[in-house]
Each structure stands twice: as C-alpha cells, then as structure tokens.
Amino acid sequence: MLKKLYLYDLYALRRTVLPFLLASPAVALLAFGIIELSTLLQTENIVLFTSLILLYFLCLLGIALLNTAVLFIVIFRYYKNFFTDEGYLTLVLPASMRAQVGAKIFSGVTVSALTSVAVWLSFGIAIGLPIALSVDATYFFSGLLDVFASIGFGFNGLSGVLAVISMITSLFAQIILLYAAITLGSLLMRRHKIFGSILFYFVINLVVSAVNSLFSGVLGIFLSTANSVEDLSLANMMSYSVTTLLNVALSFGGYFAIYSMMHKKLNLE
C-alpha cells in the first residue's frame, strides 16, 4: 500500500510541479542568452548594459524562487490532504497511518530532490556555462575542484560519500520537520491552523539552529587549529558525519511525532 500511495502522490504532484521543473532550465537558458548577448554587443550604452545585467540577476532570483514554490506546493498538499475537509476522505482510506505518512514523506523528498537537481543544473547553465565557454573548460573545472580541495571540500573517496549521504538525509529532515510543524500546528491550534503551523515551524527551526550553532562553534575551534589540508579535510568529514547523524535524529523524531499525533487524531475521529 505504501508503494501505491507513493506513486499516487507523485502522479498528483506531477501536474503542478512539472511546469516548475521545466521552467527552471528554461529561465537558465534565458540568463545564459543574456550574458552571451551582452558579450556580443559590447555596448557602451549604460542603460542597455544595466538593463541586461538586471534582467540576468532577475533570472537567477527566479531560479531560486522556483525551489521555494515547489516546496510550498508539496507542503500545501500535505496540509490539504490531512487537515482540511479533504482530510476526512484521506483518513478513511484502507491504508494504515504509517503508510499514508510514509508515502507523503517519500513523495515530498523525491520531488524536493528532483527540484534541487533542476535548480543546481540551472545555476550551472546560467553561471558556470558562460565562464566555461570564456576559458578552457577542462582548465576551468579542474581549477574549480582544486579550489574546493584546497579548503578541504574534496569530492573523492570517503569525503564524497559522506557529502552525498549528508545531502540525502538533509532532504528527509527538511520535509519531515515541515510536516511535523504543520501537524503540530493544525492539531494543537485547530482554530488557527496556518498560524500554528508557522509558529511551530519557527520554534523547531530555533531549536535546530541552536544545536547547529553549538556544533559550528566546536567545529570552528577545531578549524582554528588546523595546520594542513588534511586537517581541513578531516574537519569537513566530521561535519558531514555529525550533520548526517543530526538529520537522522531529527527525521526519526519528526516522523514519530507526526505518526503519534495523526494516529491519535484517527482514533479520536
């Protein structure tokens, strides 16, 4: 049942999310075209040049906002399915609460991951491609990797694996904590569901930020004593590892909070 609900959620989200995913690289190509046009014209007209640059940065802003728009669509669907009049139909489906919550989490993470790939690819087209075409591409990208490696952000071996795992767990933690805030706000503040959801989101973010600040302070002390690239690489691997563990803890904690609250809601109704 989990697989069926997951595929159904993806199919339902496809209609509203797909246009945004397609718009992202389209806007990136527009930004790339603006840069190429400004290079081709080599205009001394300040008004025209300023207009092109402003339009370029508006394109970059649009790409960033696409990610926010898709995330809003995902969390609004969760809210609509469970906490509006539609929630009655959702709760009487012949599926366990665990399957329903799990399907929403996995579909949300899948869409969020696809959106992140689309956004980063779009930024690569809008920013990286013009630079790569203006110099030798191999030299540019190898130099970029060398810069990351010089500050300890390597993408090979264990460090790369830890970075990927950290990003994946971050996607889960982000979606689950958003769902947890909506669940708590909607069930504990029934007359002001949206306000309650926003309030709990800020409270959860405040707690998470405090924990991250504590960890960042400890990591900063370690970095201040680093004397080599190896020390920086070790610090970044520690950062990936601790971030992953924190994301896993937040994900499990958020999931059990959602499940227990929703299970209680189902029993009461």
C-alpha positions as CSV (number, residue, x, y, z in Angstrom):
1,M,0.0,0.0,0.0
2,L,2.9,2.3,0.7
3,K,4.2,2.0,-2.9
4,K,0.7,2.6,-4.3
5,L,0.2,5.7,-2.2
6,Y,3.7,7.0,-3.0
7,L,3.1,6.6,-6.8
8,Y,-0.3,8.2,-6.5
9,D,1.1,11.2,-4.7
10,L,3.9,11.6,-7.3
11,Y,1.3,11.4,-10.1
12,A,-0.9,14.1,-8.3
13,L,2.1,16.4,-7.7
14,R,3.3,15.9,-11.3
15,R,0.6,18.2,-12.7
16,T,1.7,21.2,-10.6
17,V,5.4,20.5,-10.1
18,L,6.4,19.6,-13.7
19,P,5.9,23.1,-15.1
20,F,8.3,24.5,-12.5
21,L,10.9,21.8,-13.2
22,L,10.8,22.7,-16.9
23,A,10.7,26.4,-16.3
24,S,13.9,26.3,-14.3
25,P,16.3,25.3,-17.1
26,A,14.3,27.5,-19.5
27,V,15.0,30.5,-17.3
28,A,18.6,29.4,-17.0
29,L,19.0,29.3,-20.8
30,L,17.4,32.8,-20.9
31,A,20.1,34.0,-18.4
32,F,22.8,32.4,-20.5
33,G,21.5,34.1,-23.6
34,I,21.5,37.5,-21.9
35,I,25.2,37.0,-20.9
36,E,26.1,36.0,-24.4
37,L,24.2,38.9,-25.9
38,S,25.9,41.4,-23.6
39,T,29.3,39.9,-24.5
40,L,28.4,40.1,-28.3
41,L,27.1,43.6,-28.2
42,Q,30.0,45.1,-26.1
43,T,27.7,48.1,-25.7
44,E,28.8,51.4,-24.1
45,N,25.1,52.3,-23.5
46,I,24.9,52.3,-19.7
47,V,21.1,52.0,-19.7
48,L,21.1,48.9,-22.0
49,F,24.0,47.3,-20.2
50,T,22.4,47.9,-16.8
51,S,19.1,46.5,-18.0
52,L,20.7,43.3,-19.3
53,I,22.6,42.8,-16.0
54,L,19.4,43.5,-14.0
55,L,17.4,41.0,-16.2
56,Y,20.2,38.4,-15.7
57,F,20.0,38.7,-11.9
58,L,16.2,38.5,-12.0
59,C,16.6,35.2,-13.9
60,L,18.9,33.9,-11.1
61,L,16.4,35.1,-8.5
62,G,13.6,33.3,-10.4
63,I,15.5,30.0,-10.4
64,A,16.0,30.2,-6.7
65,L,12.3,31.1,-6.1
66,L,11.2,28.1,-8.2
67,N,12.6,25.8,-5.5
68,T,10.6,27.6,-2.8
69,A,7.5,27.4,-5.0
70,V,7.8,23.7,-5.4
71,L,8.4,23.2,-1.7
72,F,5.3,25.2,-0.9
73,I,3.2,23.0,-3.3
74,V,4.5,19.9,-1.5
75,I,3.7,21.1,2.0
76,F,0.3,22.6,0.9
77,R,-0.7,19.2,-0.5
78,Y,0.2,17.6,2.8
79,Y,-1.9,20.2,4.7
80,K,-4.8,19.9,2.3
81,N,-4.9,16.1,2.4
82,F,-4.9,15.8,6.1
83,F,-6.2,18.9,7.8
84,T,-8.9,20.4,5.5
85,D,-12.3,18.9,4.6
86,E,-10.4,16.6,2.2
87,G,-8.8,15.0,5.3
88,Y,-11.9,13.0,6.1
89,L,-11.6,11.2,2.8
90,T,-7.9,10.6,3.3
91,L,-8.3,9.2,6.8
92,V,-10.9,6.6,5.7
93,L,-8.7,5.1,3.0
94,P,-8.0,1.4,3.6
95,A,-4.4,2.2,4.4
96,S,-2.5,2.4,7.7
97,M,-1.5,5.8,9.0
98,R,2.1,4.7,8.8
99,A,1.7,4.0,5.1
100,Q,0.0,7.4,4.5
101,V,2.6,9.4,6.3
102,G,5.4,7.4,4.8
103,A,4.0,8.0,1.3
104,K,3.8,11.7,1.9
105,I,7.4,11.8,3.2
106,F,8.9,9.8,0.3
107,S,7.0,11.7,-2.4
108,G,8.0,15.0,-0.8
109,V,11.6,14.0,-0.6
110,T,11.5,12.7,-4.3
111,V,10.1,16.0,-5.6
112,S,12.4,18.1,-3.4
113,A,15.4,16.1,-4.7
114,L,14.3,16.5,-8.4
115,T,13.8,20.2,-7.8
116,S,17.3,20.6,-6.2
117,V,18.9,18.8,-9.2
118,A,16.9,21.1,-11.6
119,V,17.9,24.2,-9.7
120,W,21.6,23.3,-9.5
121,L,21.7,22.3,-13.1
122,S,20.0,25.7,-14.0
123,F,22.6,27.6,-12.0
124,G,25.3,25.6,-13.8
125,I,23.8,26.7,-17.1
126,A,23.3,30.3,-16.1
127,I,26.6,30.9,-14.3
128,G,29.1,28.0,-14.9
129,L,28.5,27.6,-18.7
130,P,29.3,31.3,-19.6
131,I,32.5,31.1,-17.6
132,A,33.4,27.7,-19.0
133,L,33.0,28.9,-22.6
134,S,35.1,32.0,-22.0
135,V,38.1,29.9,-20.9
136,D,39.3,26.4,-21.5
137,A,36.5,24.2,-20.0
138,T,38.9,21.5,-18.7
139,Y,41.1,24.1,-17.1
140,F,38.2,25.8,-15.5
141,F,36.5,22.8,-13.9
142,S,39.8,21.2,-12.8
143,G,40.7,24.6,-11.2
144,L,37.4,24.8,-9.5
145,L,37.9,21.3,-8.0
146,D,41.4,22.3,-6.9
147,V,40.0,25.3,-5.1
148,F,37.5,23.1,-3.2
149,A,40.2,20.6,-2.4
150,S,42.5,23.4,-1.0
151,I,39.9,24.2,1.6
152,G,39.1,20.6,2.5
153,F,36.0,20.2,0.4
154,G,37.1,17.2,-1.6
155,F,34.7,15.2,-3.7
156,N,36.6,11.9,-3.8
157,G,36.5,8.8,-1.7
158,L,35.0,8.9,1.8
159,S,34.5,12.6,1.8
160,G,32.4,12.5,-1.3
161,V,30.3,9.6,0.0
162,L,29.7,11.4,3.3
163,A,28.7,14.6,1.4
164,V,26.1,12.7,-0.6
165,I,24.7,10.9,2.4
166,S,24.5,14.2,4.3
167,M,22.6,15.9,1.4
168,I,20.1,13.0,1.2
169,T,19.4,13.0,4.9
170,S,19.1,16.8,4.8
171,L,16.2,16.4,2.3
172,F,14.5,13.9,4.6
173,A,14.9,16.2,7.6
174,Q,13.7,19.3,5.8
175,I,10.5,17.6,4.6
176,I,9.7,15.8,7.8
177,L,10.3,18.8,10.0
178,L,8.0,20.9,7.8
179,Y,5.3,18.2,8.0
180,A,5.8,18.0,11.8
181,A,5.3,21.7,12.1
182,I,2.1,21.5,10.1
183,T,0.8,18.5,12.0
184,L,1.5,20.1,15.4
185,G,0.1,23.5,14.4
186,S,-3.0,22.0,12.8
187,L,-3.9,19.6,15.7
188,L,-2.9,21.7,18.7
189,M,-4.2,25.0,17.3
190,R,-7.3,23.9,15.4
191,R,-8.8,27.4,15.1
192,H,-5.6,28.9,13.8
193,K,-4.0,26.0,11.8
194,I,-1.9,28.1,9.5
195,F,-0.7,30.4,12.2
196,G,0.0,27.4,14.4
197,S,2.0,25.7,11.7
198,I,4.1,28.7,11.1
199,L,4.7,29.2,14.8
200,F,5.8,25.6,15.3
201,Y,8.0,25.8,12.3
202,F,9.8,28.8,13.8
203,V,10.1,27.0,17.1
204,I,11.5,23.9,15.5
205,N,13.9,25.9,13.4
206,L,15.0,27.8,16.5
207,V,15.9,24.6,18.3
208,V,17.7,23.1,15.3
209,S,19.6,26.4,14.7
210,A,20.7,26.4,18.3
211,V,22.1,22.8,18.0
212,N,23.8,23.7,14.7
213,S,25.3,26.8,16.2
214,L,26.7,24.7,19.1
215,F,28.2,22.2,16.6
216,S,29.6,25.1,14.4
217,G,31.3,26.6,17.4
218,V,33.0,23.3,18.2
219,L,34.0,22.8,14.6
220,G,35.3,26.4,14.4
221,I,37.6,25.8,17.3
222,F,39.0,22.7,15.5
223,L,39.4,24.6,12.3
224,S,41.3,27.4,14.1
225,T,44.0,24.8,15.0
226,A,44.1,23.2,11.6
227,N,47.6,23.3,10.0
228,S,47.1,21.4,6.8
229,V,44.7,20.4,4.0
230,E,44.4,17.0,5.7
231,D,43.2,18.7,8.9
232,L,40.6,20.7,6.9
233,S,39.5,17.5,5.1
234,L,39.1,15.7,8.4
235,A,37.1,18.6,9.8
236,N,34.8,18.5,6.8
237,M,34.3,14.8,7.1
238,M,33.4,15.3,10.7
239,S,31.0,18.0,9.7
240,Y,29.3,15.7,7.1
241,S,29.1,12.9,9.7
242,V,27.7,14.9,12.5
243,T,25.2,16.7,10.1
244,T,24.1,13.3,8.9
245,L,23.6,12.0,12.4
246,L,21.7,15.1,13.4
247,N,19.5,14.8,10.3
248,V,18.7,11.2,11.0
249,A,17.8,12.0,14.6
250,L,15.6,14.9,13.5
251,S,13.9,12.7,10.8
252,F,13.1,9.9,13.2
253,G,12.0,12.3,15.9
254,G,9.8,14.3,13.5
255,Y,8.3,11.1,12.0
256,F,7.3,9.6,15.3
257,A,5.8,13.0,16.4
258,I,3.8,13.1,13.2
259,Y,2.7,9.4,13.4
260,S,1.7,9.6,17.1
261,M,-0.3,12.8,16.6
262,M,-2.0,11.5,13.4
263,H,-2.7,8.1,15.0
264,K,-4.3,9.8,17.9
265,K,-6.3,12.1,15.6
266,L,-7.6,9.0,13.7
267,N,-8.6,7.2,16.9
268,L,-10.4,10.3,18.2
269,E,-12.3,10.7,14.9
